[in-house]
């Protein structure tokens, strides 16, 4: 029997959650996605340092302002790594907007346009680029504008149903609901509760989102992310896409038990409800302590890693 990884690929698009080119070459996913944390880990590896050197050299040709050099180099590095990933995967690569812009719609739009322009300078087919944006209200509104301009978006750090629904309502190409981080929060706050198997609240969240999207015929792709174990992946087999770290890809590749499809789109759809208002969105987020905590934490951590990445680049200026 083929491995569970190969079985999974027959029902779900597998995406590599890494900036490690060797891992991608080994597991051959369809797509790849990165974030500041993954980029930071990548350039700490000596063999990837030349990309950072190249990014800084390019940025120094654009401006004499050191702060701008570092900012531009960080953008260039994300595009260089994205371009390398595109040479390895046949599908899409997600490149993330600076998390520090998560509450500024226009700044997010501007940064996205800059990243797309950098890809064009690399002679990259930008239809293969997904711009990754945090699923704040401001980020979702930025995605609405970008999608209207033909720039497809990956809305990340989705923890609440309100986020997922609002993303679909503005026509976002793809959302990344986080499974493992939801589980982390519930385990930390309900230590005596059994969250194993189908009781996993992260698995339940993605299942609910998937079923709602299919029921109402939203075209937004659901891509489960942030897994803590392969059981979470097994329970979401059949989801549109799953973005998986190299360690869990390895476990799936080493497992050859039958993999049963768990998520299947409905054949009967109904009309979608009226779009959520900003007030309704913010109220639902306020009432969801887990989502509020994890969204804020995720943005903070990506911002911290972005600053660490820029500190490394500053040493090369």
Phi, psi and omega per residue, in radians:
X1 nan 2.520 3.128
X2 -1.227 2.825 -3.122
X3 -1.163 2.832 3.099
X4 -1.132 -0.486 3.077
X5 -1.119 -0.793 3.125
X6 -1.176 -0.661 3.082
X7 -1.113 -0.728 -3.137
X8 -1.061 -0.676 -3.113
X9 -1.120 -0.327 3.127
X10 -1.398 -0.246 -3.074
X11 -2.215 -0.228 -3.074
X12 -2.504 2.458 3.024
X13 -1.336 2.109 -3.099
X14 -1.605 2.243 -3.109
X15 -2.068 2.392 3.132
X16 -1.491 2.168 3.132
X17 -1.661 1.261 -3.039
X18 -2.930 2.758 2.978
X19 -1.883 0.199 -3.111
X20 -1.505 1.918 -3.073
X21 -1.093 -0.626 -3.101
X22 -1.170 -0.683 3.116
X23 -1.117 -0.675 3.132
X24 -1.158 -0.733 3.120
X25 -1.084 -0.604 -3.099
X26 -1.274 -0.751 -2.995
X27 -1.757 -0.172 3.009
X28 0.873 1.047 3.061
X29 -1.314 2.932 3.104
X30 -1.340 -0.768 -3.073
X31 -2.215 3.023 3.057
X32 -2.467 2.638 3.102
X33 -2.429 2.557 3.123
X34 -2.267 2.949 2.996
X35 -2.638 3.030 -3.096
X36 -0.996 -0.611 3.139
X37 -1.137 -0.751 3.133
X38 -1.203 -0.681 3.096
X39 -1.125 -0.702 3.108
X40 -1.056 -0.796 3.117
X41 -1.114 -0.640 -3.104
X42 -1.131 -0.808 -3.047
X43 -1.398 -0.111 2.984
X44 -1.309 -0.311 3.109
X45 -1.484 2.210 -2.972
X46 -0.953 -0.674 -3.059
X47 -1.200 -0.294 3.118
X48 -1.694 -0.085 -3.122
X49 -1.028 -0.629 3.135
X50 -0.973 -0.511 3.095
X51 -1.165 -0.670 3.092
X52 -1.155 -0.728 3.110
X53 -1.073 -0.762 3.125
X54 -1.100 -0.721 -3.129
X55 -1.106 -0.752 -3.141
X56 -1.167 -0.756 3.130
X57 -1.038 -0.736 3.108
X58 -1.115 -0.803 -3.091
X59 -1.089 -0.626 -3.132
X60 -1.194 -0.374 3.073
X61 -1.401 -0.268 -3.082
X62 -1.604 -0.493 -3.030
X63 -2.772 2.738 3.061
X64 -1.740 -0.082 -3.135
X65 -1.430 2.066 -3.051
X66 -1.030 -0.719 -3.139
X67 -1.098 -0.709 3.120
X68 -1.207 -0.627 3.089
X69 -1.006 -0.813 -3.101
X70 -1.141 -0.768 3.140
X71 -1.091 -0.812 -3.134
X72 -1.163 -0.642 3.123
X73 -1.133 -0.660 3.123
X74 -1.111 -0.749 3.096
X75 -1.117 -0.775 -3.116
X76 -1.103 -0.703 3.133
X77 -1.085 -0.759 -3.138
X78 -1.089 -0.607 3.131
X79 -1.314 -0.685 3.100
X80 -1.081 -0.760 3.107
X81 -1.171 -0.701 3.090
X82 -1.066 -0.714 3.133
X83 -1.135 -0.691 3.085
X84 -1.131 -0.684 3.113
X85 -1.130 -0.638 3.140
X86 -1.135 -0.456 3.098
X87 -1.279 -0.246 -3.077
X88 -1.870 -0.472 -3.138
X89 -1.951 2.569 -3.127
X90 -1.386 -0.274 -3.018
X91 -1.828 -2.205 -2.960
X92 -1.802 2.701 3.041
X93 -2.253 2.275 3.114
X94 -1.645 2.339 3.097
X95 -2.173 2.243 -2.937
X96 -1.616 2.412 3.002
X97 -1.289 2.520 3.115
X98 -0.828 2.141 -3.091
X99 -1.070 -0.400 3.141
X100 -1.214 -0.135 3.102
X101 -1.754 0.203 -2.982
X102 -1.096 -0.338 -3.109
X103 -2.001 0.392 -3.131
X104 -2.303 1.790 -3.063
X105 -1.064 -0.883 -3.063
X106 -1.175 -0.679 3.121
X107 -1.132 -0.627 3.086
X108 -1.133 -0.761 3.100
X109 -1.061 -0.803 -3.115
X110 -1.068 -0.762 -3.127
X111 -1.154 -0.704 3.105
X112 -1.043 -0.758 3.136
X113 -1.126 -0.633 3.097
X114 -1.134 -0.745 3.139
X115 -1.125 -0.752 3.116
X116 -1.086 -0.709 3.121
X117 -1.091 -0.668 3.113
X118 -1.148 -0.664 3.081
X119 -1.118 -0.701 3.125
X120 -1.094 -0.643 3.101
X121 -1.115 -0.455 3.104
X122 -1.512 0.089 -3.086
X123 1.053 0.635 3.111
X124 -1.611 2.431 3.026
X125 -1.205 1.833 -3.023
X126 -1.259 -0.123 3.021
X127 -1.210 -0.232 3.114
X128 -1.653 0.023 -3.120
X129 -1.737 2.293 2.936
X130 -1.910 2.263 3.078
X131 -1.545 2.150 -3.031
X132 -1.674 2.180 -3.028
X133 -2.337 2.435 3.077
X134 -1.147 2.480 -3.045
X135 -1.490 0.901 2.893
X136 -1.375 2.947 3.060
X137 -1.022 -0.729 -3.120
X138 -1.149 -0.701 3.116
X139 -1.140 -0.681 3.134
X140 -1.145 -0.687 3.110
X141 -1.203 -0.587 3.054
X142 -1.117 -0.737 3.130
X143 -1.086 -0.638 3.110
X144 -1.012 -0.794 -3.140
X145 -1.177 -0.780 -3.106
X146 -1.122 -0.732 3.125
X147 -1.083 -0.653 3.112
X148 -1.152 -0.410 3.110
X149 -1.623 0.102 3.108
X150 1.484 0.217 3.106
X151 -1.772 1.980 -3.048
X152 -1.408 2.534 -3.003
X153 -2.161 2.579 2.999
X154 -1.953 1.891 3.136
X155 -1.525 2.006 -2.987
X156 -1.856 3.082 -3.113
X157 0.973 0.809 3.085
X158 -1.567 2.052 3.132
X159 -2.130 -0.393 -3.064
X160 -2.009 2.624 3.079
X161 -1.073 -0.610 3.130
X162 -1.040 -0.684 3.100
X163 -1.115 -0.851 -3.104
X164 -1.041 -0.840 -3.106
X165 -1.085 -0.774 -3.124
X166 -1.114 -0.651 3.092
X167 -1.071 -0.772 -3.141
X168 -1.142 -0.637 -3.086
X169 -1.206 -0.443 3.091
X170 -1.633 0.021 3.084
X171 1.453 0.465 3.090
X172 -1.038 2.444 -3.106
X173 -1.148 -0.706 -3.010
X174 -2.674 2.555 3.006
X175 -2.136 2.653 3.106
X176 -2.074 1.491 3.027
X177 -1.269 2.330 -3.035
X178 -1.617 2.107 -3.078
X179 -1.480 -1.024 -3.029
X180 -1.096 -0.643 -3.112
X181 -1.227 -0.547 3.028
X182 -1.121 -0.807 3.107
X183 -1.027 -0.754 3.140
X184 -0.949 -0.795 -3.075
X185 -1.143 -0.794 -3.103
X186 -1.178 -0.644 3.098
X187 -1.157 -0.666 3.139
X188 -1.205 -0.532 -3.067
X189 -1.785 -0.152 3.127
X190 -2.483 1.157 -2.959
X191 -1.053 -0.470 -3.058
X192 -1.621 0.042 -3.088
X193 -1.587 2.516 3.101
X194 -1.478 1.944 3.135
X195 -1.949 0.381 -3.113
X196 -1.367 2.778 3.036
X197 0.951 -2.318 -3.089
X198 -1.200 -0.159 3.081
X199 -1.414 -0.087 -3.117
X200 -1.116 2.040 -3.084
X201 -1.146 -0.462 3.075
X202 -1.196 -0.735 3.075
X203 -1.107 -0.750 3.133
X204 -1.088 -0.681 -3.135
X205 -1.095 -0.854 -3.123
X206 -1.149 -0.677 3.115
X207 -1.067 -0.772 3.127
X208 -1.095 -0.784 3.132
X209 -1.086 -0.827 -3.139
X210 -1.003 -0.853 -3.107
X211 -1.107 -0.703 -3.140
X212 -1.133 -0.783 -3.139
X213 -1.077 -0.779 -3.113
X214 -1.208 -0.679 -3.137
X215 -1.060 -0.684 -3.079
X216 -1.753 0.141 3.042
X217 1.044 0.616 2.974
X218 -1.235 2.451 -3.102
X219 -1.532 -0.168 -3.132
X220 -1.045 2.283 -3.132
X221 -1.377 2.396 3.087
X222 -1.743 2.062 3.139
X223 -2.131 1.718 3.093
X224 -1.038 2.479 -3.070
X225 -2.482 2.963 3.007
X226 1.081 1.221 -3.114
X227 -1.721 2.546 3.132
X228 -1.777 -0.337 -3.116
X229 -2.804 2.872 -3.085
X230 -1.287 -0.312 3.103
X231 -1.100 -0.649 3.089
X232 -1.070 -0.697 3.125
X233 -1.173 -0.773 3.131
X234 -1.035 -0.664 -3.118
X235 -1.307 -0.195 3.108
X236 -1.992 0.265 3.086
X237 -1.007 2.246 -3.072
X238 1.855 -0.265 3.035
X239 -1.006 2.655 -3.076
X240 -0.857 -0.927 3.116
X241 -2.531 2.717 3.036
X242 -2.387 2.232 3.096
X243 -1.772 2.132 -2.862
X244 -2.240 2.397 3.137
X245 -1.267 2.764 -3.135
X246 -0.981 -0.666 -3.128
X247 -1.072 -0.749 3.138
X248 -1.340 -0.542 3.010
X249 -1.044 -0.709 3.125
X250 -1.097 -0.755 3.121
X251 -1.103 -0.739 3.117
X252 -1.122 -0.679 -3.139
X253 -1.173 -0.447 -3.111
X254 -1.621 -0.009 -3.115
X255 -1.904 2.230 -3.092
X256 -2.071 0.262 3.072
X257 -1.213 2.715 3.115
X258 -1.019 2.428 3.111
X259 -1.922 2.075 -3.086
X260 -1.656 2.309 3.088
X261 -1.143 2.294 -3.106
X262 -1.865 -0.608 -3.097
X263 -1.929 2.238 -3.131
X264 -2.392 2.293 -3.132
X265 -1.157 2.509 3.112
X266 -1.248 2.678 3.098
X267 -1.652 -0.129 -3.135
X268 -2.077 2.137 -3.121
X269 -2.003 2.770 3.088
X270 -2.264 2.871 -3.111
X271 -1.090 2.499 3.130
X272 -1.285 2.625 3.076
X273 -1.225 2.969 3.069
X274 -1.088 2.525 -3.128
X275 -1.032 2.590 3.094
X276 -1.188 2.489 3.022
X277 -1.460 2.863 3.074
X278 -1.048 -0.704 -3.136
X279 -1.076 -0.789 -3.141
X280 -1.130 -0.711 3.113
X281 -1.041 -0.891 -3.078
X282 -1.144 -0.630 3.123
X283 -1.162 -0.799 3.137
X284 -1.089 -0.677 3.088
X285 -1.135 -0.718 3.123
X286 -1.067 -0.618 -3.102
X287 -1.412 -0.157 -3.118
X288 -1.881 1.611 -3.057
X289 -1.061 -0.701 -3.138
X290 -1.059 -0.879 -3.082
X291 -1.114 -0.724 3.128
X292 -1.087 -0.810 3.142
X293 -1.093 -0.842 -3.016
X294 -1.283 -0.611 3.079
X295 -1.112 -0.833 3.132
X296 -1.084 -0.769 3.138
X297 -1.098 -0.748 -3.132
X298 -1.097 -0.755 3.125
X299 -1.134 -0.765 3.127
X300 -1.041 -0.766 -3.085
X301 -1.180 -0.712 3.097
X302 -1.130 -0.638 3.113
X303 -1.164 -0.721 3.102
X304 -1.067 -0.785 -3.124
X305 -1.209 -0.554 3.057
X306 -1.108 -0.720 3.132
X307 -1.184 -0.644 3.075
X308 -1.143 -0.707 3.102
X309 -1.071 -0.775 3.136
X310 -1.162 -0.568 3.101
X311 -1.128 -0.687 3.096
X312 -1.148 -0.736 3.111
X313 -1.125 -0.621 3.142
X314 -1.088 -0.574 3.111
X315 -1.152 -0.354 -3.097
X316 -1.670 -0.145 -3.113
X317 -1.240 nan nan
